[in-house]
Amino acid sequence: MSSSNTFPQVGIVGTGAMGRGIAQIAAQSGSTVHLYDTNPEAAAAAKEQIAQQWQRLVEKGRIEEAKATQWTALLKTCDALDGLAACDLVIEAIVERLDVKRALFAQLEALVAPTAVLATNTSSLSVTAIAAQLKAPERFAGYHFFNPVPLMKVVEVIAGLKTNATTCERLTQYAREMGHTPVTAQDTPGFIVNHAGRGYNTEALRILNEGVTDIATIDRILRDQVGFKLGPFELMDLTGLDVSHPVMESIYHQYYEEPRYRPSVIAAQRVAGGVLGRKTKEGFYLYDNGTQQVPAEPPVPKVAKIPPVWVSTRAARRSELIQLLKDLGATIETGQSPSSEALTLVAPLGFDVTTVAVVERLDPARTVGIDMLVEDAAVRRRVLATNPATRPDYRDAAHALFASDGKAVSVIRDSGGFVTQRVVAAIVNIASDICQQRVCTPKDLETAVTLGLGYPMGPLAMGNRWGPTNILEVLFNMQTVYGDTRYRPSPWLRRRGAIGLSLMHEEE
């Protein structure tokens, strides 16, 4: 059976969660897998744990007993590194330290055949740097799996500076044999998935840092408006801040303090205090017996009379917004400017409510913003924003009006780009720049992010869905509001948005 594999004999160095997961799918593909760990007991325990995994699949009726027996027979343990000498491929899944990995591969290079491939499962170190001291760096590549390996069906194949194409082609083919989807990437900080993931958590932390709204509301907005399975704070609690924050810092520093990737003092402080997430029973949320404690949503205010509503002529999706107001039974003013009683609605892209009120000469006390980036029919929650001068009675009237058909409403403080616009624009912009840097193809980017991060759609598809020109407007206006180069648009996005091309478009 194993002879048909690209790599009939596979070595795994390091038998923690990642090593075990890779060993499992390698054996399932028919390869004989040799497990090595500096602790011999760990390798034996890993073999036992993998066999138990298969036994559980037998009990669930997912596989036959004979299959489990066959796969288990393919798992071998070795007491010394030279037990891997006959391997066609050796994958390292050990501690994330450059010096330790270099030392290991220097040993392996001297042991294995000249035709054997060496691969690192590093998530944050440079593949080129790990291979720098090898005599044959052309047969060395990154092979980055995600935890839990059997369930996360994507693997990044990363070419170092001197990796030859054949090495990557063989690893790509083998990924398919293991039932995974391979994506190829250049050796850049964070590769594809960890790089593309910078927009979601870091921008959410920034919103929190500005006091725009609370943790639970940010999570609710991004689940209900965009369709993310988990809000960013739920996700960080699940992953553990001791895992996600170092990645944020690593990518930021490796890109020489590129503002788009700037981490947050909030996360750093929590790591220092040991408030890491589910594993410590306290993160951004508290956990009682593993159950997340979520604060209740504020009730919809009771308002005796809704004032007439005037909608800014510059509002995004203006006709759609006016139709929504009609459906909600609002009295709509149609004059050039609002009356002295009117609730004044603005729907900016990227600008904050304050700026719009000043520019359009509206009374800030009666002005409320609504996020209309995503069409109303597609969201399960509407988001309103006040400005520092908004009167509580007008805020409550807007809240009551937009909640009158039963749809959830969140009211946040003023923010350039609300919540959804900011986070979506950050995601799309970083993804566009990944393509601009030629880290990978647009197609591989979309595949990697949907499989590796579980987004409801790829970041470029997200940009196309709500319009590259709209995303551009959000970024340009946010740059104006915040004066931060963090929000400068990538040339990839700027050019395609300007001439109406899909963000997936590649030049011939």
N, C-alpha and C positions, 0 to 999 in steps of 0.2 A: 504493500500500500504506500509506504513512504517514498518509494523510488520515483513516483510521479511528481513529487513536490519539487519546487524550486530549490528548497533547502531541506534535504532529507534528515540531516543531523543538526539540531539547533541547541545552542548553549544559552542558559539564562544565568546571569550573575546578579545575585541579590534576590531574595525570595520573600520580600515584603508584599504588600497588596498589589503593586504594579507587576512585580516579577511573577507572582502567582497567576495573575490574570493573563499575562502574555503567554506563560507556559501552558495555560489551559487551552487557549485558542490555537496555539501551535500544535499541540497534541491532537486536538480535534481535526486539524487539517491533515493529519497523518504523519507528521514529523516525529522522529524520536527526540525527546527533549531531555537535556542533561541539566540538572539543577545544581547550582553551586552557591554556597553562602560561606562567608568567613566563619560563621557559626554552623558546624555540621548538623546540629540538632534542628536548626531553622530550616535547612533544605529538606530533611526528613519530614518535619511537621508540615511544610508546604505541600509535599507530595500527598500526604494524608488529607490535608484540607481540600486540595483539588479533587481527589478521589471522592471525598464526601459531597462536594458540589455536584458531581455527576450522579452520585447515588440519589441525591435529592431530586434530580431531573428524572431518574428512573421511577421514583415513588410518585412523581406527579404525572407519569405517563408520557413525558416529553421525549424520552429516548429509551431504546431497548437495553436490557441488562447486558446483553452481549457487547453492545457498543461501549458501555461504561467500562467493562472488563478490558476490551481491546485498547481503549484510550489509556487506561491506567497502566497497562503493560508498556506503553510508550514513554512513561515517566521514569527517569533514572536519576539517582543522586550521585554526586561525586564529592569525595573528601578533600580533594586538592584541585587547584586550578588546572593542572595538566590533564585532568580528566576530560577537559574540553578540547583536547588537541585534535580530535578527529572531526570537530564540528565544521559545517559549511557556513554557518552564521552564528555569531555570538552577540547577544543583546545584553547591554548593561542596564540595570535598574537599581543603582545604589545611591548613596547620599549625594546631594547637589553641591559637590565641592570640586572645583576645577583640578586641584592638585591630586586628589584621590582618584578621580577618573583618568587623568593622564597616566598616573602610575600603573593603574590597572591595564589600560590599553597597551602600554609599553610591554607589559608581561604577556598579554594575549597575542600581540603581534609576533613575538618570538616563538609562541607555541603552535599556532594554527598554520594550516597550509597557505601558500601564497595566493591561492584562489579563493580563500574564505573571506566572507564579508564581516566587518565589525560595525556594530551600530550602538548608538547611545539613546536612551529614552529620556534624555534631559528635557526639562520643560523651560529652563530659563538661561542655560549657559550657551555660549557660542560653540557650535559644532566645529568650526574652523579652529578655535582656540584649543579644544580638547584634542584635535588631531594634529596640532602644530608640530609635535615632536616625533610623530610616527615616520617610519621609513617609507611607508606606502599609504599616504593619506587618501589616495584615489579610491581605495576600497572601504573607506570609512564614511558613514552618513548618520544623520539623526533619524530616529524612528520613534516618533513621539505618540504614545498611546494615552488614552484618558481613562480615569477611574470611575466606575468599575469597568475594566477592559472588556469582558464578555458582552456587556450591554451597550457600551459607548462604541458604536460601530464605525468610527473614523480613526484614521492614523495619518499623521503628518510625516511625509518622507522629505527630509531636509538635506540638500546638497551643501556641503562645506565648500570653501573656496577651491579646493583641489579634488573634490569628489568627482569621479567620472560618471558619465551618463549611464553606463551599463549597471553600475552599483545601484543607482536609484531605480532603474527599470526592473531589476531583479527584486528589490524590496517592494516595489509597487505591485508586481505580479504576486508575490508571496502574501501581501496584505489581502488581496482578493481571494487567494486560496484559503486564508483563515476566516473568510466571511466578512471582512472589513472593507470599507470604502477608503482607498488611498487618495490623499491630496498632496501635491508636491509644492514645496516652498523653498525659497532662498534662505540662507542663514542670516536672519535678521532678528533683533530682540523680540521675543514672544512668538516668533514664527507667524502662524496665521491666527489660531484660535485665541491665544492669550493676548495677542496684539489687538485683534478685532474687539475683544471683550472690554477694552479700556473705556469705551464710551458709556456703558451702562452703569457700572458701579461708581466710577469716579464722578460723573456728572450728578448722579443722585446724591452723593456725599456733599458735593458742592451746593446743591439746592438746600440740603439740610443745614449746612454751615451758614447759609445766608438767612436762615430762619423763615424761609418761605412758607413752610408747613411742617407737619410732624412726620415721623417715620412711617406710621401706618397709612397715612393719607398718600404719601408718595407711592408706596407699594400698591395701594388700591387703584390709583390713577393709571399706573403703567400696566397693571393687569387688565383693567376694565376699558381703557382707551386703545391700547395697542395689541393686547392679547398675549402678553408674556405669561408663562405658567407661574412663575414666581416673581414677586417684586424684588428690586435690587437688595433690599435689606434682609428679606427672607433668604435670598440666595447666599448672601455673605454669611448669614448665620448657619446655613446648611454646610457651606464649604469650610467655614472656620476662618476668622480674620487672621489667624496665625499662618494660614496658607495664602489667602487672597491679598492681604496687604503687602507682604514681601514681593509678590509678583508685580503689584502696582509700582512699588519703589524701584524694583530691578529694571523694569522696562523704561521708567522715567529716567533713571540714571544712565542706562545703556544708550539711550537716545540723547544724551548730553542735555538733560533738563528741557526737553521739548515740552512746551506748555500744554499741548493737547493731552498729555499723559500725566499731568500733575496730580500726585496723590493728595490725601486729606489728613489734616492733623487729627480729625475725629477718629479715624481708623487707627492712626499711630498711638493715640492716647489709650484706646481700648485694648490694643495689643499689650501695651505696657502694663495695664491694669488687670490683664488676664481675663477680660470680658470678651470671649472669643466666639460665642454662638452656642449652638445646641450642645456641643461637647462639654461646655462649662455650665450648662443650664441657664446661662445668661449671656445675651448678646445685644443686638438691637431690640430684641424681645426677651421677655422672661419665659422660661419653660418649666411647666409643672408636670412631672412624670412624662416628659417628652412632648407634652401638648403646648403649643404656642399660645401665649396669653396676648390676645389682641384687644386693644381698647375699643370700646363701642364707638360707633359713628355718632357725631353730634346730631340731635334731632332736627327735623325741618322746622324752621320758625313758623309760628302762627301769625299771620298777617291779615288784618281786617280788610284792607283795601290795597290792591296793586295799582300803583300809579301808571299813567300812560308811558309807553316805551318809545324812545327815539333811537334809531340805529345809525351809527356813523356811515357816511357814504363810502368810506375807505375800508369798511369791515371785510375780512376774508369770508368767502361764501355768503355774501350779503343776502342774495335772493333766497338761499336756503335757510338762512337765519330768520328772515322775515316770515317765510312760510311756517317755520317752526313756531314762531311767536303767535301767528294766527291760529295754528292748531292748538296752542295752549290757551287760547282765548284772551290774549293780551290786546289792549287798545294801542294801536300803533300810530304814532305821529309821523306825518310825511313832510313837514316843513323843512326849509333849508337848515334850520337850527332847532335845537330842542326848546320846548317851553320851559318856564321856570319851575314846573312841577315834575317834569319828565325824568324817568329813570333813563340814563344815557348809556347805551351799550356800545362798546368798541370790541373789535375782534382782530387784534394785531398779530402779525407774524414776526416774532423776534423782539419787537419793542415791548417795553413795559407799559402799563396802563397810564402811569404818571406822564411819560414822554408824549403819549398820544393825546392825553387831555390838554397838555400845554400846547402842542403843535396845532391841534384842531380847535383850540380856544374853547374848550368845554369846561363846565363847572366840575372840578374834581370831586366835590362833595357828593355829586349824584352820578358819578361815572364808575361803571363796573365793566371789567373785561370778561370775555368768554373765549375759550380756546376752540377754534374752528379748523385747526389743521386737518383733523380727521372728520369726515362727514358724520353728521349726527346719527344717521341710521346705523352706522357701523360701531358706535360706542355704547357701552353699558353704563357710562358715567359722564356727566357733564362737569366741566371745571370752570369755575368763575374766579376772577381775581379782583381784589379791591386795590386801591392805592392808599397812601397814608392818610388822605383827607376824606375818604369815602365815609359818609354818614352810616351809622349802624342800621337805621331804618331802611335806607335804600339797599344796603347789602342784604338785609333780611328779605326785603321785597323781591329782589332778584333771585335769591335762593328759593323762596317759596314758589315763585312763578315757574322756574325751570325744573322744580321737583313735582309740579302739580300733576304730571301724567304718570308718576310713580318711578321715573328713572332716577338713579342715585345722582346726587350733586355734591361736589366738594368745593369749598370756598377757601382759597389760599391768599396769602399776602402777595403784594406786587413782585413780579419777577419778569425779567426779559425772557420771553419764550415760555411762560407758564412752567409746566413740568414736562409734558409730552413733547412739545416742540424742542425743548433743550436736549432731552435725552435722545430722541430720534435723530436730531441734527448731528449730535456728537457721534452717534453710531455710524450714520451714513458718511459723515466727513472722514472719520478715521478709516473706514472701509475703502472709501475712494482713494485715500492716500496710500493704502496698502497696494492698490492697483497701480497708482502712479509710481510707486517705488519698485514695481514689478516683483514684489515678494511672491506673488502667485497670480494665476489667471482669475478673472472675475468669476468664472464658473466654479473653480476650486474654492474660492473664497466663500461663495454662497453655500456650497456643500459642507465645508468645514464648520461654518457658523451654525447652520441649522442642525447638523448632527452633533457638533461638539458643545454648543451653548444652548441648544434647544429653543432658539428664537422662533417666533411664529412664522417668520419668513426671513430670507437672507437680507443683509443690510442694504445691498444694492437694489433688491426688489422692494424694500421698504422705501427707499428714495424714489424709485420709479412710481410706486403706488400713490404716494402723496405729492409727487411732482418735484423733480430736481430744481425747478425755478423757485418753488415754495421753500425748499430746504435751503437754497442759496440765500433767499430773502431773510429767513430766520437767522442764518449765520452772520450775514452782513450787519443786520440790525442789532444782533446781540453783541457783535464786536463794538458797535457804536455805544450801546448801553453800558457795557462793562469795560471798554477800553483794554481788552485782554486779547492778545494774539492767539490764545487758546481756541478762539472761535473763527480764526481766519479760514476761509474755504480752501480745500485742496484744489490744485489746478485741474485735476481729473473731473471733479464735480463742477468747478466753475466753467470750464470749457463746454462740457456736455450740457450743462444747464442752460448756458447762453445760446446754444444753437439747437436746442430741443432734441438732443440725442438721448437714447437710453444709457443709463449708467453701466450697463453691461457691454456697451459698444467698445470694441477694440479696433484700433487703427490697423489697416492692412500693412 
